[in-house]
C-alpha cells in the first residue's frame, strides 16, 4: 500500500467528519428540531462517511488476505527447509528408512494372514486390504525419499536452504509492512465509526446487546414481559431461573431463531452492538447501513444443550459454515479449521483424525466440536443453552475452562440451571422468573447481596 493512498484517504475522512460536525453543531444551536430537508442533508453527510468506511474495510480485507498468503508461503518455506535439513542429516544413514520398510512389510504379511483366516470364517476383512494399501503407499513414499537423498547434492541443498532463508527474511519484512498497513486502516475504520456513533442515539458502544422493553408472545400467550437489559462485550453472562421462566425464549430471541415458530411475535427493541436493530435489520445510526438475517445469525452463534455435530467428518463439521459463506480456498479452510479447533481446545485431541466422523467423539468432545463449528464463522457473540447439562463433570469442567478462555474474543450468554456454574465462570448474572427479569447484576453481587427477596430465596435454594 502506498503511503500517499493512505494519507489521501485519511485527509478525505477528516474533511467529511469536520463537515458533519459543523453541520450538526449549527443546527443543535437552534431551538426547533431538524426539518425533513435538514434531516436528509444530515443523512447524506453520514452516508458519505459510511461509504468511506466501507472502502476502508475493502482495503482492510485485501491486506488481510495478502497477510494470510504471505504466512502460508512462510510456513511452506519452513517445511522445505526442515525437509532439506533432514536430507542432509540422513545423507549417509539409510538404516532408519530400511527399518521402516521392514516393519511395514511385516505388517502387510500379518494382514494377509488375517485376511485368509477371516475369509475362511466368512467374517469381514476389507479393512485389512485398506491397511495394506496404505502400508504399500507408505513404502513407496519412503523409497522415493531414499531416491531423493541418494541423488541429492550437498552443495545444492545448502544453496537451496540459504535461498529459502533469504525468501523468508523478505516475507518477514513484507509481513511487518502489511501488518502496519492493517493497523492504519483499522484506525481509519474506528475513526469513521466513532464519528457516526457520536451523532447517534445515546447508546453505549461497549455493549454486545442493548435490549429495551422486549416482550415475547406465542399466539395470545405472553412469555416475556418488558425485558430491559444491557449486555457488555467480552463477558460471560449467566441466565438463571426455574424451568419455564423464559430463559431459553430470551436467548433464542437474540439471534431470531424463535422466528421459525409460526405463532411467535415480539415487541420492543434489540440492538446488536448498540447499533443494529435486529428486527429491522438496519443501523439506528445510518439507515443505509443494513445487515441480512443470515449475517446476524453468523455474528451471533448458537450452541445447544445436547451436542449436535453433523454426521460427517470432524474437518467437514468445522469447514461447513465457511464453505457455505463462500470460502473455497483449501489453504484458507485448513487454517480456519485448525484455528477453530485450537480455540475450542480440541485440536491436540483430533488433529490426527480429522477424517473421523464427528459423531464418533465423546460427549464433551462433541460439544467442543460444536463450539469450534460456531467459531469458524467468526461470530462476535456465542449463545449457549445449558451447554454442559448433558455432560459428565470432567467434560463439563473442560467446557467451563474453555469458556473462560474464549471470553477474550467473544461475548458469551449462557442459560444454566447450575448456580455453582454461574458463580464459577460468569461475570454477570440475570435472574428470570415467570417471564420477567427480576434482577441483573454482577455475579458476585447478585449471589452475595441480592436486592430482590425473590432472588435471595432462589439463590438460597428455597424454590426452583
C-alpha positions in Angstrom: 0.0 0.0 0.0 1.4 3.4 -1.0 1.6 5.8 1.9 0.1 8.5 -0.4 -3.1 6.5 -0.8 -3.5 6.1 2.9 -2.7 9.8 3.5 -5.2 11.0 0.9 -8.0 8.7 2.3 -7.2 9.9 5.9 -7.4 13.6 4.8 -10.7 12.9 3.0 -12.2 11.2 6.1 -11.1 14.2 8.3 -12.7 16.6 5.9 -16.0 14.6 5.9 -16.0 14.4 9.7 -15.4 18.1 10.0 -18.3 18.8 7.6 -20.6 16.6 9.6 -19.5 18.2 12.9 -20.1 21.8 11.6 -23.5 20.8 10.2 -24.8 19.2 13.4 -23.3 21.9 15.7 -25.0 24.7 13.6 -28.4 23.0 13.9 -28.0 21.9 17.6 -27.9 25.7 18.5 -31.4 26.1 17.0 -34.4 25.5 19.3 -36.5 23.7 16.8 -35.9 20.1 15.6 -34.4 19.4 12.1 -37.0 19.8 9.3 -37.1 16.9 6.7 -34.8 18.7 4.3 -32.2 19.2 7.0 -32.6 15.6 8.1 -32.0 14.5 4.6 -28.8 16.6 4.4 -27.6 15.1 7.7 -28.2 11.5 6.4 -26.3 12.4 3.2 -23.3 13.6 5.1 -23.4 10.5 7.3 -23.7 8.3 4.2 -20.5 9.9 2.8 -18.6 8.8 5.9 -20.3 5.4 5.8 -19.2 4.8 2.2 -15.7 5.7 3.1 -15.8 3.3 6.0 -16.9 0.5 3.6 -14.0 1.5 1.3 -11.5 1.2 4.2 -13.0 -2.2 5.0 -12.4 -3.4 1.4 -8.8 -2.3 1.6 -8.5 -4.0 5.0 -9.9 -7.3 3.6 -7.4 -7.2 0.8 -4.5 -6.6 3.2 -5.8 -9.3 5.5 -5.9 -11.8 2.6 -2.4 -10.9 1.4 -1.1 -11.4 5.0 -2.6 -14.9 5.1 -0.9 -15.7 1.7 2.4 -14.4 3.0 2.1 -16.5 6.2 1.2 -19.7 4.2 4.3 -19.1 1.9 6.4 -18.6 5.0 5.2 -21.9 6.6 5.7 -23.8 3.3 9.3 -22.5 3.1 10.0 -23.5 6.7 8.7 -27.0 5.9 11.0 -27.2 2.8 14.0 -26.1 5.0 13.3 -28.8 7.5 12.9 -31.4 4.7 16.3 -30.4 3.1 18.0 -30.4 6.5 16.6 -33.8 7.1 18.1 -35.0 3.8 21.5 -33.6 4.8 21.2 -35.3 8.2 20.4 -38.7 6.7 22.7 -38.5 3.6 24.8 -41.4 4.7 22.3 -43.1 7.0 19.6 -45.2 5.3 19.3 -47.7 8.1 16.2 -46.0 9.7 14.4 -45.9 6.3 15.2 -49.6 5.7 13.9 -50.4 9.2 10.7 -48.6 8.5 10.2 -50.6 5.2 10.9 -53.9 7.1 8.2 -53.0 9.7 5.7 -52.1 7.0 6.4 -55.3 5.0 6.0 -57.3 8.2 2.6 -55.7 8.9 1.5 -56.4 5.3 2.3 -60.1 5.7 0.4 -60.2 9.1 -2.6 -58.6 7.5 -2.5 -61.1 4.6 -2.6 -63.9 7.1 -5.5 -62.3 8.9 -7.4 -61.9 5.6 -7.0 -65.7 4.9 -8.3 -66.6 8.4 -11.2 -64.2 8.1 -12.1 -65.4 4.6 -12.4 -69.0 6.0 -14.5 -67.8 8.9 -16.6 -65.7 6.5 -16.0 -62.6 8.5 -15.4 -59.0 7.3 -11.8 -58.5 6.1 -12.0 -55.5 3.8 -10.4 -53.1 6.4 -7.2 -55.2 6.3 -7.0 -54.7 2.5 -7.2 -50.9 3.1 -4.5 -51.1 5.7 -2.2 -53.0 3.3 -2.9 -50.4 0.5 -1.9 -47.7 3.0 1.3 -49.5 4.0 2.3 -50.1 0.4 1.8 -46.4 -0.3 4.0 -45.5 2.7 6.7 -47.9 1.4 6.5 -46.2 -2.0 6.9 -42.8 -0.3 9.9 -43.9 1.8 11.6 -45.4 -1.4 11.1 -42.0 -3.1 12.7 -40.2 -0.2 15.7 -42.6 -0.3 16.0 -41.9 -4.1 15.9 -38.1 -3.5 18.5 -38.4 -0.7 20.8 -40.5 -2.9 20.6 -38.2 -5.9 20.9 -35.0 -3.9 24.0 -32.8 -3.9 25.1 -31.5 -0.5 26.3 -28.2 -2.1 23.0 -27.7 -3.9 21.0 -28.5 -0.8 22.9 -25.9 1.2 22.3 -23.4 -1.5 18.5 -24.1 -1.6 18.4 -23.7 2.2 20.1 -20.4 2.0 17.7 -19.2 -0.7 14.7 -20.3 1.4 16.1 -18.4 4.4 16.5 -15.3 2.3 13.0 -15.7 0.9 11.6 -16.0 4.4 13.5 -12.9 5.5 11.8 -11.0 2.7 8.4 -12.4 3.6 9.0 -11.4 7.2 9.7 -7.8 6.2 6.6 -7.8 3.9 4.5 -9.2 6.8 5.6 -6.3 9.1 4.8 -3.8 6.4 1.4 -5.4 5.8 0.6 -5.5 9.5 1.5 -1.8 9.8 -0.9 -1.1 6.8 -3.6 -3.2 8.5 -3.3 -1.2 11.8 -3.5 2.1 9.9 -6.8 1.1 8.2 -8.2 -0.3 11.4 -7.7 3.1 12.9 -9.4 4.8 10.0 -12.4 2.4 10.3 -12.7 3.1 14.0 -12.4 6.8 13.4 -15.2 6.7 10.9 -17.4 4.5 13.1 -16.8 6.8 16.1 -17.8 9.9 14.2 -21.1 8.2 13.3 -21.7 6.8 16.8 -21.2 10.3 18.3 -24.1 11.5 16.2 -26.4 8.6 17.1 -28.7 7.9 19.9 -27.0 7.9 23.3 -26.2 4.2 23.3 -23.3 2.5 25.0 -20.6 1.4 22.5 -19.2 -1.4 24.6 -22.4 -3.3 24.7 -22.9 -6.5 22.8 -26.7 -6.1 23.2 -29.0 -3.3 24.4 -32.5 -4.7 24.9 -35.4 -2.3 25.6 -39.0 -3.2 26.5 -38.7 -6.7 25.0 -42.0 -8.7 25.2 -42.5 -12.0 23.5 -45.7 -13.8 22.6 -46.6 -17.2 21.3 -50.1 -16.6 19.9 -52.1 -14.9 22.7 -49.8 -16.2 25.5 -47.2 -13.7 26.7 -43.8 -15.4 27.6 -41.5 -12.4 28.3 -42.6 -9.2 29.9 -40.9 -5.9 29.2 -37.2 -7.1 29.5 -34.7 -4.3 29.8 -31.0 -5.3 29.9 -27.6 -4.2 28.6 -25.1 -7.0 27.9 -21.4 -5.9 27.9 -18.9 -7.2 25.4 -16.3 -9.9 26.2 -18.0 -11.1 29.3 -19.8 -14.2 30.4 -23.5 -13.6 31.2 -25.3 -16.4 33.0 -29.1 -16.6 32.7 -30.6 -18.4 35.7 -34.1 -19.2 36.9 -36.6 -22.1 37.4 -37.8 -24.2 34.5 -40.3 -22.4 32.2 -39.3 -18.9 33.3 -38.4 -17.7 29.8 -34.6 -18.2 29.8 -34.4 -20.1 26.6 -37.0 -18.0 24.9 -35.0 -14.9 25.7 -31.7 -16.5 24.5 -33.3 -17.6 21.2 -34.7 -14.2 20.6 -31.2 -12.7 20.4 -30.5 -14.3 17.0 -34.1 -14.7 15.9 -34.3 -18.5 16.0 -37.7 -18.0 17.5 -38.8 -16.6 14.2 -39.1 -20.2 12.9 -42.1 -20.7 15.3 -45.3 -19.7 13.4 -47.2 -18.0 16.2 -44.1 -16.1 17.6 -44.1 -12.4 17.7 -42.1 -9.8 19.7 -42.3 -6.2 20.8 -39.5 -3.8 21.9 -36.0 -3.2 20.6 -32.9 -5.4 20.5 -29.7 -3.6 19.4 -26.7 -5.5 18.3 -23.5 -3.6 19.4 -25.8 -0.7 20.4 -26.2 -0.1 16.7 -28.2 -2.6 14.7 -31.9 -3.2 15.3 -32.0 -7.0 14.8 -35.7 -6.9 13.8 -35.4 -4.0 11.3 -32.0 -5.4 10.2 -30.5 -1.9 9.9 -28.5 0.6 11.8 -30.1 3.1 14.1 -27.2 5.4 13.2 -27.4 5.2 9.4 -30.5 3.9 7.6 -28.3 2.9 4.6 -26.3 0.5 6.8 -28.2 -2.8 6.7 -27.5 -6.4 7.6 -29.0 -9.7 6.4 -30.7 -12.2 8.7 -28.0 -14.8 7.8 -25.3 -12.3 8.8 -27.0 -11.7 12.1 -27.0 -15.5 12.8 -23.4 -15.7 11.7 -22.4 -12.9 14.1 -24.5 -14.4 16.9 -23.7 -18.1 17.1 -25.8 -20.7 19.0 -24.6 -23.8 21.0 -27.4 -26.1 22.1 -28.0 -28.2 25.2 -27.3 -31.5 23.5 -24.2 -31.7 21.3 -25.4 -31.9 17.7 -22.4 -32.5 15.4 -23.2 -33.2 11.7 -22.8 -36.9 10.8 -19.8 -36.1 8.7 -16.0 -35.8 9.3 -14.6 -33.5 12.0 -12.9 -31.4 9.3 -16.2 -31.0 7.3 -18.1 -30.1 10.5 -15.8 -27.1 11.1 -15.4 -26.1 7.5 -19.1 -26.4 6.6 -20.0 -22.8 7.6 -17.1 -21.0 5.9 -17.8 -23.0 2.7 -21.4 -22.0 2.8 -20.3 -18.4 3.2 -18.2 -18.7 0.0 -14.7 -19.6 1.2 -13.3 -22.2 -1.3 -9.5 -21.8 -0.9 -8.2 -25.1 0.6 -5.3 -23.5 2.5 -7.6 -20.9 4.0 -10.1 -23.5 5.0 -7.3 -25.6 6.6 -6.2 -22.6 8.6 -9.8 -21.8 9.7 -10.3 -25.5 10.8 -7.0 -25.5 12.7 -7.6 -22.1 14.4 -11.2 -23.0 15.4 -10.2 -26.4 16.8 -7.3 -24.8 18.7 -9.6 -22.1 20.2 -12.1 -24.8 21.2 -9.2 -26.8 22.9 -9.9 -29.8 20.7 -7.0 -29.6 18.1 -4.5 -31.7 20.1 -7.1 -34.5 20.6 -8.3 -34.8 17.0 -5.5 -33.4 14.7 -4.5 -36.9 13.5 -8.1 -38.0 13.0 -9.8 -35.1 11.1 -11.4 -37.5 8.7 -13.2 -39.4 11.5 -16.9 -38.9 11.9 -17.8 -36.1 14.3 -20.4 -38.3 16.0 -17.7 -40.8 17.0 -16.3 -38.3 19.6 -17.2 -38.4 23.3 -20.0 -36.1 24.5 -17.6 -33.4 25.8 -15.5 -33.5 22.6 -18.7 -33.3 20.5 -19.8 -30.1 22.4 -16.3 -28.6 21.8 -16.6 -29.6 18.2 -20.0 -27.7 18.0 -18.2 -24.7 19.6 -15.4 -24.9 17.0 -18.1 -25.1 14.2 -19.6 -21.9 15.5 -16.2 -20.2 16.0 -15.3 -21.0 12.4 -18.0 -18.5 11.2 -16.2 -15.7 13.1 -19.1 -14.7 15.4 -19.0 -11.9 17.9 -21.4 -13.5 20.4 -22.0 -17.1 21.4 -25.4 -18.0 22.8 -25.3 -21.2 24.9 -28.4 -23.1 26.1 -27.2 -25.2 29.0 -24.1 -26.4 27.2 -22.8 -28.7 29.9 -26.1 -30.2 31.3 -25.7 -33.4 29.1 -22.1 -33.9 30.0 -20.3 -35.7 32.9 -18.4 -33.5 35.5 -15.0 -33.9 33.8 -16.2 -32.9 30.4 -18.3 -30.0 31.9 -15.2 -28.7 33.7 -13.3 -28.7 30.3 -16.1 -26.7 28.7 -16.1 -24.2 31.6 -12.3 -23.7 31.3 -12.8 -23.2 27.6 -15.5 -20.5 28.1 -13.2 -18.6 30.4 -10.5 -18.6 27.6 -13.0 -17.7 24.9 -14.4 -14.6 26.5 -11.2 -12.7 25.5 -12.6 -12.9 21.9 -16.3 -13.4 22.3 -19.3 -12.3 24.4 -20.9 -15.4 25.9 -24.5 -15.5 27.0 -25.3 -18.8 28.7 -28.5 -20.3 30.1 -27.7 -22.6 33.1 -29.6 -24.5 35.8 -26.4 -24.7 37.8 -26.0 -21.8 40.2 -22.5 -23.1 41.1 -21.5 -22.9 37.4 -22.8 -19.3 37.2 -20.7 -18.4 40.3 -17.6 -20.1 38.9 -17.4 -18.6 35.5 -19.9 -15.8 34.8 -19.2 -12.0 35.2 -22.9 -11.0 35.3 -26.0 -13.0 36.2 -29.6 -12.3 35.2 -32.4 -14.0 37.2 -35.6 -14.7 35.3 -38.9 -15.7 37.0 -42.3 -16.2 35.2 -41.1 -14.4 32.1 -39.8 -11.3 34.0 -36.3 -10.2 34.6 -36.3 -9.9 38.4 -32.7 -8.9 38.9 -29.5 -8.3 36.9 -26.1 -7.5 38.4 -22.5 -8.7 38.7 -22.5 -12.3 39.6 -20.7 -11.6 42.9 -23.2 -9.0 44.0 -26.3 -11.0 42.8 -25.3 -14.1 44.8 -23.8 -12.4 47.9 -26.1 -9.4 48.3 -29.2 -9.6 46.0 -31.7 -6.7 46.2 -34.9 -8.6 45.5 -36.3 -11.0 48.0 -37.3 -13.5 45.3 -33.7 -13.5 44.0 -32.4 -14.2 47.5 -34.9 -17.0 48.0 -33.9 -18.6 44.7 -30.1 -18.4 45.1 -30.6 -19.8 48.7 -32.5 -22.8 47.2 -35.9 -22.0 48.8 -37.6 -22.7 45.5 -36.8 -23.7 41.9 
